[in-house]
Amino acid sequence: MEFIKNTHYNFIAKRKYSFVLSSILVIFGLVEIIAMIAGTAKIGIDFTGGLSMEMAFKHKISIASVRKALMPAGFKDVKLVKIKGKNDIIIQTKAVAKDLNAYTAKIKQTVKNAFKKNPPKVINSEMIGPSVGKRLSRDAVIAVIVSIIAIILYITWRFEFRFGLAAAIGLAHDVLALLGVIFIFQKEITLLVITAVLTVAGYSLTDKVVVFDRIRENLKIETEKAKHIDLKNIVNVSINEVLTRTVVTSLTVILVVLSLFFLGGIVLHDFAFALLLGVLIGTYSSIFIASPIMVILNENHYK
């Protein structure tokens, strides 16, 4: 079903504008990475270690009242989240004690003592030690690096090195631009967010392979017809030919992610947010970043 027919947009001519926009997002992404290394970024307990506990109260409860109960007991650096439509509060705190079990028990007892008339029940509790958090941080970085290397090798095998390099640059752009948006919106970096980043990498690769595959087909046809070819025109034609597929696929994914964003609850909110923006960035980069870079890398080769 071709919703977008007979288009003749000159995408490559817009590369200066897209490069400027992407450069800004990538710079913010690099700032986020530097902040993560320096320890000043908003990093979740998955990487720092700590406690996440969900407590269900019998009656209505407010974040202010729970915070007021925890403050005198020394729990100052605590993040509280109220779940909409329920009397549940999520208590999150980064690792501030060597014995997390004792720390958890103290929080439970403090809250129970403060709300005897509205007794809470712990329905979910997750503890991560600082050493585990450091290992998860290291593994997350390795996962991203390995995925980019694997993609370069795959695209090189599927097409050729210049195509692989363009796809790798596009993928690195997607990861950094997504981190840049996360930095702008001051979202926490958690394991779910890293999962979203890797998912976006996979989606972005699929999208780029489709575009590059059509470019390769048209290059082969045009090379057989004439000795000198207009690479920019071929790339523009190729993008326009797969534009419906690109837009429809992205919209399908976005509809699913939007349902997660609005209906998935507080736990999946940041994951869905990162995935939603990542799909948009990945689709945009296939057209306005990876394809123009492929033109730059191959222009002299096809003259």
TADAZI-V201712 format. One record per residue. N is the residue number from 0. RES is the residue in one small letter. SS is DSSP state (2 for helix, 1 for strand, 0 for the rest). PSI is psi as a letter, one per 30 degrees, with the letter a starting at -180 (* if undefined). OMEGA is omega in degrees with one decimal (none if undefined). Layout:
# TADAZI-V201712
N_RES_SS_PSI_OMEGA ; N_RES_SS_PSI_OMEGA
This chain:
# TADAZI-V201712
0_m_0_j_-178.8 ; 1_e_0_j_178.5 ; 2_f_0_f_-180.0 ; 3_i_0_j_-173.3 ; 4_k_0_k_172.1 ; 5_n_0_h_178.4 ; 6_t_0_l_179.8 ; 7_h_0_h_-179.4 ; 8_y_0_k_177.4 ; 9_n_0_i_-176.4 ; 10_f_0_e_-176.1 ; 11_i_2_e_-179.9 ; 12_a_2_f_-178.5 ; 13_k_2_g_-172.4 ; 14_r_2_f_178.9 ; 15_k_2_e_179.9 ; 16_y_2_e_-179.1 ; 17_s_2_e_178.9 ; 18_f_2_e_178.7 ; 19_v_2_e_179.0 ; 20_l_2_e_-178.4 ; 21_s_2_e_178.8 ; 22_s_2_e_179.2 ; 23_i_2_e_-179.7 ; 24_l_2_e_179.7 ; 25_v_2_e_177.5 ; 26_i_2_e_176.2 ; 27_f_2_e_177.7 ; 28_g_2_e_177.3 ; 29_l_2_e_176.4 ; 30_v_2_e_178.4 ; 31_e_2_e_178.8 ; 32_i_2_e_177.5 ; 33_i_2_e_178.3 ; 34_a_2_e_178.0 ; 35_m_2_e_179.1 ; 36_i_2_e_-178.7 ; 37_a_2_f_179.3 ; 38_g_0_g_-178.8 ; 39_t_0_f_-180.0 ; 40_a_0_l_176.4 ; 41_k_0_j_-177.3 ; 42_i_1_k_-178.0 ; 43_g_0_l_-177.4 ; 44_i_2_f_176.4 ; 45_d_2_e_-175.5 ; 46_f_2_e_-179.4 ; 47_t_2_f_-171.4 ; 48_g_0_k_179.8 ; 49_g_1_a_-173.1 ; 50_l_1_k_171.3 ; 51_s_1_j_-174.8 ; 52_m_1_k_176.7 ; 53_e_1_k_-178.5 ; 54_m_1_k_179.1 ; 55_a_1_k_-179.9 ; 56_f_1_l_-178.2 ; 57_k_0_e_-179.6 ; 58_h_0_a_180.0 ; 59_k_0_k_-177.8 ; 60_i_0_l_178.3 ; 61_s_0_l_178.8 ; 62_i_2_e_-177.4 ; 63_a_2_e_-178.4 ; 64_s_2_e_178.3 ; 65_v_2_e_178.4 ; 66_r_2_e_179.6 ; 67_k_2_e_179.3 ; 68_a_2_e_-175.9 ; 69_l_2_e_-175.0 ; 70_m_2_e_-178.6 ; 71_p_0_f_-178.6 ; 72_a_0_g_176.2 ; 73_g_0_g_179.4 ; 74_f_0_i_-176.0 ; 75_k_0_e_-177.0 ; 76_d_0_i_-176.8 ; 77_v_0_k_176.2 ; 78_k_1_k_-179.6 ; 79_l_1_k_179.6 ; 80_v_1_k_177.9 ; 81_k_1_k_178.8 ; 82_i_0_k_-177.5 ; 83_k_0_k_176.5 ; 84_g_0_g_-179.9 ; 85_k_0_l_175.0 ; 86_n_0_h_-176.3 ; 87_d_1_k_176.0 ; 88_i_1_k_174.2 ; 89_i_1_k_179.3 ; 90_i_1_k_179.8 ; 91_q_1_k_176.6 ; 92_t_1_k_178.9 ; 93_k_1_l_-175.3 ; 94_a_0_j_178.7 ; 95_v_0_g_-179.2 ; 96_a_0_k_179.6 ; 97_k_0_e_-179.7 ; 98_d_0_j_-177.8 ; 99_l_2_e_179.1 ; 100_n_2_e_178.6 ; 101_a_2_e_178.8 ; 102_y_2_e_178.7 ; 103_t_2_e_-179.5 ; 104_a_2_e_-179.8 ; 105_k_2_e_177.7 ; 106_i_2_e_179.3 ; 107_k_2_e_-176.7 ; 108_q_2_e_179.1 ; 109_t_2_e_-179.6 ; 110_v_2_e_-179.6 ; 111_k_2_e_178.5 ; 112_n_2_e_-177.1 ; 113_a_2_f_-175.7 ; 114_f_0_h_179.9 ; 115_k_0_e_179.1 ; 116_k_0_f_177.8 ; 117_n_0_i_-171.0 ; 118_p_0_k_178.8 ; 119_p_1_l_176.8 ; 120_k_1_k_179.3 ; 121_v_1_j_-178.8 ; 122_i_1_f_178.2 ; 123_n_1_k_-179.6 ; 124_s_1_k_-179.0 ; 125_e_1_k_179.2 ; 126_m_1_k_178.3 ; 127_i_1_k_179.9 ; 128_g_0_l_-179.5 ; 129_p_2_e_-179.3 ; 130_s_2_e_177.3 ; 131_v_2_e_178.6 ; 132_g_2_e_179.1 ; 133_k_2_e_179.4 ; 134_r_2_e_178.3 ; 135_l_2_e_177.3 ; 136_s_2_e_-179.7 ; 137_r_2_e_-178.5 ; 138_d_2_e_179.7 ; 139_a_2_e_179.1 ; 140_v_2_e_179.6 ; 141_i_2_e_-179.2 ; 142_a_2_e_-179.9 ; 143_v_2_e_-179.0 ; 144_i_2_e_-179.8 ; 145_v_2_e_-179.3 ; 146_s_2_e_179.7 ; 147_i_2_e_178.3 ; 148_i_2_e_-179.9 ; 149_a_2_e_-179.9 ; 150_i_2_e_176.7 ; 151_i_2_e_-179.4 ; 152_l_2_e_-178.6 ; 153_y_2_e_-179.4 ; 154_i_2_e_177.8 ; 155_t_2_e_178.6 ; 156_w_2_e_-176.7 ; 157_r_2_e_-178.0 ; 158_f_0_c_175.1 ; 159_e_0_l_-170.6 ; 160_f_2_e_-177.6 ; 161_r_2_e_175.2 ; 162_f_2_e_-179.9 ; 163_g_2_e_179.1 ; 164_l_2_e_178.4 ; 165_a_2_e_178.7 ; 166_a_2_e_179.7 ; 167_a_2_e_177.3 ; 168_i_2_e_177.1 ; 169_g_2_e_179.7 ; 170_l_2_e_176.8 ; 171_a_2_e_176.1 ; 172_h_2_e_-178.1 ; 173_d_2_e_-179.1 ; 174_v_2_e_-178.3 ; 175_l_2_e_179.3 ; 176_a_2_e_178.1 ; 177_l_2_e_175.9 ; 178_l_2_e_177.0 ; 179_g_2_e_178.1 ; 180_v_2_e_177.1 ; 181_i_2_e_177.7 ; 182_f_2_e_-179.2 ; 183_i_2_e_-178.7 ; 184_f_0_g_176.6 ; 185_q_0_h_176.5 ; 186_k_0_l_177.8 ; 187_e_0_k_173.4 ; 188_i_1_j_179.2 ; 189_t_0_l_177.5 ; 190_l_2_e_178.8 ; 191_l_2_e_177.8 ; 192_v_2_e_176.2 ; 193_i_2_e_175.7 ; 194_t_2_e_178.1 ; 195_a_2_e_179.8 ; 196_v_2_e_-179.9 ; 197_l_2_e_176.6 ; 198_t_2_e_177.8 ; 199_v_2_e_178.5 ; 200_a_2_e_178.4 ; 201_g_2_e_178.8 ; 202_y_2_e_-178.1 ; 203_s_2_e_179.1 ; 204_l_2_e_179.8 ; 205_t_2_e_-179.3 ; 206_d_2_e_-178.7 ; 207_k_2_e_178.5 ; 208_v_2_e_179.0 ; 209_v_2_e_-179.9 ; 210_v_2_e_-178.2 ; 211_f_2_e_179.4 ; 212_d_2_e_177.9 ; 213_r_2_e_177.1 ; 214_i_2_e_-179.9 ; 215_r_2_e_179.4 ; 216_e_2_e_-178.9 ; 217_n_2_e_175.9 ; 218_l_2_e_-179.8 ; 219_k_2_e_179.8 ; 220_i_2_e_-177.1 ; 221_e_2_e_179.6 ; 222_t_2_e_178.9 ; 223_e_2_f_-178.2 ; 224_k_2_e_-173.9 ; 225_a_0_l_179.0 ; 226_k_0_e_-179.3 ; 227_h_0_k_-177.7 ; 228_i_0_l_176.8 ; 229_d_0_j_-174.5 ; 230_l_2_e_-179.5 ; 231_k_2_e_-179.4 ; 232_n_2_e_179.9 ; 233_i_2_e_179.2 ; 234_v_2_e_177.4 ; 235_n_2_e_178.9 ; 236_v_2_e_-178.3 ; 237_s_2_e_179.1 ; 238_i_2_e_179.2 ; 239_n_2_e_-179.6 ; 240_e_2_e_-179.3 ; 241_v_0_g_-175.4 ; 242_l_2_e_179.3 ; 243_t_2_e_179.8 ; 244_r_2_e_-178.8 ; 245_t_2_e_-177.3 ; 246_v_2_e_-177.5 ; 247_v_2_e_178.0 ; 248_t_2_e_180.0 ; 249_s_2_e_179.7 ; 250_l_2_e_177.7 ; 251_t_2_e_178.6 ; 252_v_2_e_-178.7 ; 253_i_2_e_178.3 ; 254_l_2_e_178.7 ; 255_v_2_e_-177.8 ; 256_v_2_e_177.1 ; 257_l_2_e_177.7 ; 258_s_2_e_175.4 ; 259_l_2_e_-177.0 ; 260_f_2_e_-175.5 ; 261_f_2_f_-173.7 ; 262_l_2_f_-174.7 ; 263_g_0_f_179.3 ; 264_g_0_l_-174.0 ; 265_i_2_e_-176.8 ; 266_v_2_e_-177.1 ; 267_l_2_g_-173.2 ; 268_h_2_e_-178.0 ; 269_d_2_e_177.1 ; 270_f_2_e_-179.7 ; 271_a_2_e_178.4 ; 272_f_2_e_-179.6 ; 273_a_2_e_-179.2 ; 274_l_2_e_179.9 ; 275_l_2_e_179.7 ; 276_l_2_e_179.9 ; 277_g_2_e_177.8 ; 278_v_2_e_178.4 ; 279_l_2_e_179.8 ; 280_i_2_e_-179.5 ; 281_g_2_e_178.3 ; 282_t_2_e_178.9 ; 283_y_2_e_-175.5 ; 284_s_2_e_178.2 ; 285_s_2_e_-176.7 ; 286_i_2_e_-169.7 ; 287_f_2_f_-178.6 ; 288_i_2_d_-175.6 ; 289_a_2_e_-178.7 ; 290_s_2_e_175.6 ; 291_p_2_e_178.2 ; 292_i_2_e_176.4 ; 293_m_2_e_177.1 ; 294_v_2_e_-179.3 ; 295_i_2_e_-177.6 ; 296_l_2_f_-174.2 ; 297_n_2_f_-173.3 ; 298_e_0_e_-179.3 ; 299_n_0_e_-177.6 ; 300_h_0_e_-175.0 ; 301_y_0_g_177.3 ; 302_k_0_*_none
